[in-house]
Amino acid sequence: MKRVVTADYRTVWISDVHLGTKACRVEPLLEFLSSVACEHLYLVGDIIDLWSLKRHWYWPHSHEQVLRHIFRHAREGTQVTYVPGNHDALFRSYAGLDFGGIEIRREAIHRTADDRRTLILHGDEFDKVVSDHAVITAIGDWFYDALLAFGRGYDGMRRKFGWPYWSPAAWVKRKVKYIVNFVSNYHQELAEYARRRCADIVITGHIHRPEIKAMDELTYANCGDWVENCSALVEHFDGRLELLHVGRDGLLPTASSPLMTVNA
C-alpha cells in the first residue's frame, strides 16, 4: 500500500469505526489519521464497539493506536468533538463534558467556511428497528457480523489471486428491498428533524453508507464507516464537502461520484 499523502482540511468527520471488533479495518484508518491535518475532527458515533467488547474482549495494540492518534490531534490544536452512537451509547451519559481535549456532545452544531449551519448526530434515534426491537437488532447484528467475517475471508483470497474488491455486506444491503426502504425512511426522518433544527446540512453515520445528496434545500451527508467502506467526510477551506475513500492507493474519491463534491 502506498503512503497516503498528507492532506489539510478544515474539517474531518469519521464514524462507525467499531474498535474492539475484528471487522474494524484498522490499518487504513491509522494511515488516514497519521496523514491528515484539520482544524475540526468530529467522531460521529460507534467509535468503540462496547456491544462487541461486552460479548468478547478484543483489543489489539493497533486499536489502542487509533485512540492515541485521536488524542494527538487534540493535543496539537485540533478541536475534537465526539458524538457517541448506539454501540458506544455509554459515553452519552458524559455529554457536555470534555476529556483530554475531546468534547463529548449528544449532537453538535458546526458552521462551515461558507456559513452553513450543520447538524451532526449519529442517527440511531431514527432507526426504528434499533430503538423499538432489541431482539431483532441482536439477530441482525449476528447476521451482519457473519457477513463481515465472510468478507474478510474473501478479501484475503482476492489479494492472493488479484480478484476485484467486493463487500458481501454492502451487496446484501443494496439487494434487499426492506433495507432500501429503511434507508429511504431514515433519510426522510433525519431531514425532517434537521429542518426543525434550522440546519442547512445534516451529517450522520450509523447505516454504513457513505453518501452526499441534496434533499430539497437541505444537504444530507453520511460519512460512512471503517468496516466496509473506509470512508471519511471532509470540508475544504471554502466550505465544499467531499467524501474520501481510503483504498490501496491512498486517498481516493468514492467510485459512485467524481470526488463526491457538493456545493449547496
The 8 nearest C-alpha neighbors of each residue, nearest first, counted from 0:
[[1, 247, 248, 2, 249, 246, 3, 27],
 [2, 0, 248, 249, 3, 247, 4, 246],
 [1, 3, 249, 4, 0, 30, 248, 34],
 [2, 4, 249, 250, 5, 34, 1, 30],
 [3, 5, 6, 2, 34, 249, 250, 35],
 [4, 6, 34, 35, 3, 7, 36, 33],
 [5, 7, 35, 36, 4, 8, 34, 3],
 [8, 6, 36, 37, 35, 5, 9, 235],
 [9, 7, 37, 235, 10, 234, 36, 236],
 [8, 10, 37, 38, 236, 235, 234, 39],
 [11, 9, 39, 234, 8, 37, 233, 40],
 [12, 10, 233, 40, 232, 41, 39, 234],
 [11, 13, 41, 232, 231, 40, 42, 233],
 [14, 12, 231, 42, 222, 43, 41, 232],
 [13, 15, 43, 44, 224, 204, 16, 42],
 [16, 14, 45, 224, 17, 46, 44, 225],
 [15, 17, 46, 225, 14, 18, 224, 23],
 [18, 16, 48, 47, 46, 15, 23, 45],
 [17, 19, 47, 20, 48, 16, 23, 62],
 [18, 20, 57, 58, 48, 52, 17, 47],
 [21, 19, 22, 18, 23, 17, 57, 51],
 [20, 22, 23, 19, 57, 24, 18, 148],
 [21, 23, 20, 226, 24, 147, 148, 17],
 [24, 22, 226, 25, 21, 17, 20, 18],
 [25, 23, 226, 225, 26, 22, 27, 28],
 [24, 26, 28, 23, 27, 29, 61, 62],
 [25, 27, 29, 28, 24, 30, 61, 31],
 [28, 26, 30, 29, 25, 31, 245, 24],
 [29, 27, 25, 31, 26, 30, 32, 24],
 [30, 28, 32, 26, 31, 27, 33, 25],
 [31, 29, 27, 33, 28, 32, 34, 26],
 [30, 32, 28, 34, 29, 33, 35, 27],
 [33, 31, 29, 34, 35, 30, 28, 68],
 [32, 34, 30, 31, 29, 35, 68, 5],
 [35, 33, 5, 31, 32, 30, 3, 4],
 [34, 36, 6, 5, 32, 33, 31, 7],
 [37, 35, 7, 6, 8, 34, 38, 5],
 [38, 36, 8, 9, 10, 39, 7, 77],
 [37, 39, 77, 9, 10, 78, 40, 8],
 [38, 40, 10, 78, 77, 37, 79, 11],
 [41, 39, 79, 11, 10, 12, 78, 80],
 [40, 42, 12, 80, 79, 43, 81, 11],
 [43, 41, 81, 13, 14, 44, 82, 12],
 [44, 42, 14, 82, 121, 41, 13, 204],
 [43, 45, 84, 83, 121, 82, 14, 46],
 [46, 44, 15, 84, 86, 87, 47, 17],
 [45, 47, 16, 17, 44, 15, 18, 14],
 [48, 46, 18, 17, 45, 87, 49, 19],
 [47, 49, 17, 86, 50, 51, 18, 19],
 [48, 50, 52, 51, 87, 86, 47, 53],
 [51, 49, 53, 48, 52, 86, 54, 87],
 [50, 52, 54, 53, 49, 48, 55, 20],
 [53, 51, 56, 49, 55, 54, 50, 19],
 [52, 54, 50, 51, 55, 49, 56, 48],
 [55, 53, 51, 52, 50, 56, 49, 57],
 [54, 56, 52, 53, 51, 57, 20, 19],
 [57, 55, 52, 58, 53, 54, 19, 51],
 [56, 58, 19, 20, 55, 52, 59, 21],
 [57, 59, 19, 62, 56, 60, 63, 18],
 [60, 58, 61, 62, 57, 63, 19, 64],
 [59, 61, 63, 62, 64, 58, 65, 57],
 [60, 62, 64, 63, 59, 65, 25, 26],
 [63, 61, 65, 64, 60, 59, 18, 58],
 [62, 64, 60, 61, 66, 65, 67, 59],
 [65, 63, 67, 61, 62, 66, 68, 60],
 [64, 66, 68, 62, 67, 63, 29, 69],
 [67, 65, 69, 64, 63, 68, 70, 62],
 [66, 68, 64, 70, 65, 69, 71, 63],
 [67, 69, 71, 65, 66, 70, 64, 72],
 [68, 70, 66, 72, 71, 67, 65, 73],
 [69, 71, 73, 67, 72, 68, 74, 66],
 [72, 70, 68, 74, 73, 69, 67, 75],
 [71, 73, 75, 69, 77, 70, 74, 68],
 [72, 74, 77, 70, 71, 76, 75, 100],
 [75, 73, 71, 76, 72, 70, 100, 77],
 [74, 76, 72, 73, 77, 71, 70, 78],
 [77, 75, 73, 74, 78, 72, 38, 71],
 [76, 78, 73, 38, 72, 39, 79, 75],
 [77, 79, 39, 40, 73, 38, 76, 80],
 [80, 78, 40, 101, 41, 73, 77, 39],
 [81, 79, 102, 41, 101, 103, 42, 40],
 [80, 82, 42, 103, 102, 41, 83, 104],
 [81, 83, 43, 104, 44, 105, 106, 42],
 [84, 82, 44, 87, 88, 91, 81, 90],
 [85, 83, 44, 45, 121, 88, 87, 86],
 [84, 86, 88, 87, 123, 45, 83, 44],
 [87, 85, 45, 48, 84, 49, 88, 50],
 [88, 86, 45, 84, 89, 85, 49, 83],
 [87, 89, 85, 91, 90, 84, 86, 83],
 [90, 88, 87, 91, 92, 83, 49, 93],
 [89, 91, 92, 88, 93, 87, 83, 94],
 [92, 90, 94, 93, 88, 89, 83, 105],
 [91, 93, 90, 94, 89, 88, 95, 105],
 [94, 92, 91, 90, 96, 95, 103, 104],
 [95, 93, 104, 103, 91, 96, 92, 105],
 [94, 96, 104, 103, 93, 97, 102, 105],
 [95, 97, 94, 103, 93, 102, 98, 104],
 [96, 98, 102, 101, 103, 100, 99, 95],
 [99, 97, 101, 100, 102, 96, 103, 93],
 [100, 98, 101, 97, 70, 73, 74, 102],
 [99, 101, 98, 73, 97, 102, 74, 79],
 [102, 100, 79, 98, 97, 99, 80, 103],
 [101, 103, 97, 80, 81, 96, 79, 104],
 [104, 102, 81, 94, 96, 95, 80, 97],
 [103, 105, 94, 82, 106, 95, 81, 107],
 [106, 104, 82, 94, 91, 83, 107, 103],
 [105, 107, 120, 104, 119, 82, 108, 118],
 [108, 106, 119, 118, 104, 109, 120, 105],
 [107, 109, 118, 117, 119, 110, 116, 106],
 [110, 108, 117, 116, 111, 107, 118, 119],
 [111, 109, 116, 114, 115, 117, 112, 108],
 [112, 110, 114, 115, 238, 113, 109, 116],
 [111, 113, 238, 114, 237, 236, 110, 115],
 [112, 114, 238, 111, 115, 237, 110, 239],
 [115, 113, 111, 112, 110, 116, 238, 117],
 [114, 116, 111, 110, 199, 113, 117, 200],
 [115, 117, 110, 198, 199, 109, 200, 114],
 [118, 116, 200, 109, 108, 198, 201, 110],
 [117, 119, 201, 108, 198, 107, 202, 200],
 [120, 118, 202, 107, 106, 201, 203, 108],
 [121, 119, 106, 203, 122, 43, 82, 202],
 [120, 122, 203, 204, 84, 44, 43, 205],
 [121, 123, 124, 120, 203, 125, 205, 204],
 [124, 122, 126, 125, 121, 205, 85, 84],
 [123, 125, 122, 126, 130, 127, 129, 121],
 [124, 126, 123, 122, 127, 185, 188, 189],
 [127, 125, 123, 128, 124, 129, 130, 185],
 [126, 128, 130, 129, 131, 125, 124, 132],
 [129, 127, 132, 131, 126, 130, 136, 135],
 [130, 128, 127, 126, 136, 131, 132, 133],
 [129, 131, 127, 128, 132, 126, 124, 133],
 [132, 130, 128, 127, 129, 133, 126, 136],
 [133, 131, 128, 135, 134, 129, 136, 130],
 [132, 134, 136, 135, 129, 137, 131, 130],
 [135, 133, 137, 136, 132, 138, 139, 129],
 [136, 134, 138, 137, 132, 133, 139, 128],
 [135, 137, 133, 139, 134, 138, 129, 140],
 [138, 136, 140, 134, 139, 135, 133, 141],
 [139, 137, 135, 141, 140, 136, 142, 134],
 [138, 140, 136, 142, 141, 137, 143, 135],
 [139, 141, 143, 137, 138, 142, 144, 136],
 [142, 140, 138, 144, 139, 143, 145, 137],
 [143, 141, 145, 139, 144, 140, 138, 146],
 [142, 144, 140, 146, 145, 141, 139, 147],
 [143, 145, 147, 141, 146, 142, 140, 148],
 [146, 144, 142, 148, 143, 147, 149, 141],
 [147, 145, 143, 149, 144, 148, 168, 150],
 [146, 148, 150, 144, 149, 145, 151, 143],
 [149, 147, 145, 151, 150, 146, 144, 152],
 [150, 148, 146, 152, 147, 151, 145, 153],
 [149, 151, 147, 153, 148, 152, 166, 167],
 [152, 150, 154, 148, 153, 149, 147, 155],
 [151, 153, 149, 155, 150, 154, 148, 156],
 [152, 154, 150, 156, 151, 155, 157, 149],
 [155, 153, 151, 157, 152, 156, 150, 158],
 [156, 154, 152, 158, 153, 157, 151, 159],
 [155, 157, 153, 159, 154, 158, 160, 152],
 [158, 156, 162, 154, 160, 161, 159, 155],
 [159, 157, 161, 155, 156, 160, 154, 162],
 [158, 160, 156, 157, 161, 155, 162, 154],
 [161, 159, 157, 162, 158, 156, 155, 163],
 [160, 162, 157, 158, 159, 163, 156, 164],
 [161, 163, 157, 160, 164, 158, 156, 159],
 [164, 162, 165, 157, 161, 158, 154, 160],
 [163, 165, 162, 166, 157, 154, 158, 153],
 [166, 164, 163, 167, 150, 154, 170, 153],
 [165, 167, 169, 168, 150, 170, 227, 164],
 [168, 166, 170, 169, 150, 171, 146, 165],
 [169, 167, 171, 170, 166, 146, 172, 147],
 [168, 170, 172, 166, 167, 171, 173, 227],
 [171, 169, 167, 173, 168, 172, 166, 174],
 [172, 170, 174, 168, 173, 169, 175, 167],
 [173, 171, 169, 170, 174, 175, 178, 168],
 [172, 174, 170, 171, 175, 169, 179, 178],
 [175, 173, 171, 172, 176, 170, 179, 178],
 [176, 174, 178, 177, 172, 171, 173, 179],
 [175, 177, 179, 178, 180, 174, 173, 172],
 [178, 176, 180, 179, 175, 181, 182, 172],
 [177, 179, 181, 180, 176, 175, 172, 182],
 [180, 178, 176, 182, 181, 177, 183, 175],
 [181, 179, 183, 177, 178, 182, 176, 184],
 [180, 182, 178, 184, 183, 179, 185, 177],
 [183, 181, 185, 179, 180, 184, 178, 186],
 [182, 184, 180, 186, 185, 181, 179, 187],
 [185, 183, 187, 181, 186, 182, 188, 180],
 [184, 186, 182, 188, 183, 187, 181, 125],
 [187, 185, 183, 189, 184, 188, 190, 182],
 [186, 188, 190, 184, 189, 185, 191, 183],
 [189, 187, 191, 185, 190, 186, 184, 192],
 [188, 190, 192, 186, 187, 191, 193, 185],
 [189, 191, 193, 187, 188, 192, 186, 194],
 [190, 192, 188, 194, 189, 193, 187, 195],
 [191, 193, 195, 189, 190, 194, 188, 196],
 [194, 192, 196, 190, 198, 195, 191, 189],
 [195, 193, 197, 191, 196, 192, 198, 190],
 [194, 196, 192, 193, 197, 191, 198, 190],
 [195, 197, 193, 194, 198, 192, 118, 191],
 [198, 196, 194, 195, 193, 199, 116, 118],
 [199, 197, 116, 193, 200, 196, 117, 194],
 [198, 200, 217, 116, 115, 117, 218, 197],
 [201, 199, 117, 218, 198, 217, 219, 118],
 [200, 202, 118, 219, 117, 119, 193, 220],
 [203, 201, 220, 119, 221, 118, 219, 120],
 [202, 204, 221, 121, 120, 122, 119, 220],
 [203, 205, 121, 221, 14, 222, 223, 206],
 [206, 204, 207, 121, 122, 123, 15, 203],
 [205, 207, 208, 204, 223, 182, 221, 122],
 [208, 206, 223, 224, 205, 209, 204, 15],
 [207, 209, 223, 206, 210, 221, 224, 222],
 [210, 208, 223, 221, 222, 207, 230, 211],
 [209, 211, 221, 220, 208, 212, 222, 223],
 [212, 210, 220, 219, 221, 259, 213, 261],
 [211, 213, 219, 218, 214, 210, 220, 261],
 [212, 214, 218, 215, 217, 219, 216, 211],
 [215, 213, 217, 218, 216, 212, 219, 190],
 [214, 216, 217, 213, 218, 212, 190, 219],
 [215, 217, 214, 218, 213, 199, 263, 200],
 [218, 216, 214, 199, 215, 200, 213, 219],
 [217, 219, 213, 200, 214, 212, 199, 201],
 [220, 218, 201, 212, 211, 200, 213, 202],
 [221, 219, 211, 202, 210, 201, 222, 203],
 [220, 222, 203, 209, 210, 204, 223, 202],
 [221, 223, 232, 209, 231, 204, 13, 14],
 [224, 222, 209, 207, 208, 221, 230, 204],
 [223, 225, 15, 207, 14, 226, 229, 228],
 [226, 224, 229, 16, 24, 228, 227, 23],
 [225, 227, 23, 24, 224, 22, 228, 229],
 [228, 226, 225, 229, 224, 166, 169, 207],
 [227, 229, 230, 224, 225, 226, 223, 244],
 [230, 228, 225, 245, 224, 244, 227, 226],
 [229, 231, 244, 228, 243, 223, 224, 245],
 [232, 230, 13, 222, 243, 242, 12, 233],
 [231, 233, 242, 222, 12, 241, 11, 243],
 [234, 232, 11, 241, 10, 240, 12, 242],
 [233, 235, 240, 10, 239, 9, 238, 8],
 [236, 234, 8, 239, 238, 237, 9, 240],
 [235, 237, 9, 238, 112, 8, 234, 239],
 [236, 238, 235, 112, 239, 113, 234, 111],
 [239, 237, 112, 113, 235, 111, 236, 234],
 [240, 238, 235, 234, 237, 262, 261, 260],
 [241, 239, 234, 260, 261, 233, 238, 235],
 [242, 240, 260, 259, 233, 232, 258, 243],
 [243, 241, 232, 259, 231, 233, 252, 258],
 [244, 242, 252, 231, 230, 251, 253, 232],
 [243, 245, 230, 251, 253, 252, 229, 250],
 [246, 244, 250, 229, 249, 251, 230, 27],
 [247, 245, 248, 249, 244, 250, 251, 27],
 [246, 248, 0, 249, 1, 245, 27, 250],
 [249, 247, 1, 246, 0, 250, 251, 3],
 [248, 250, 3, 246, 245, 247, 1, 251],
 [249, 251, 245, 244, 3, 246, 243, 248],
 [250, 252, 244, 243, 245, 249, 253, 246],
 [253, 251, 258, 243, 244, 254, 242, 257],
 [252, 254, 244, 255, 243, 256, 251, 242],
 [253, 255, 256, 252, 257, 258, 251, 244],
 [254, 256, 253, 257, 259, 252, 258, 210],
 [255, 257, 259, 254, 258, 253, 252, 260],
 [258, 256, 259, 252, 254, 255, 253, 260],
 [257, 259, 252, 260, 256, 241, 242, 253],
 [260, 258, 256, 241, 257, 242, 261, 211],
 [259, 261, 241, 258, 240, 239, 262, 242],
 [262, 260, 240, 263, 239, 259, 241, 211],
 [261, 263, 239, 260, 240, 238, 218, 213],
 [262, 261, 218, 213, 217, 216, 199, 239]]
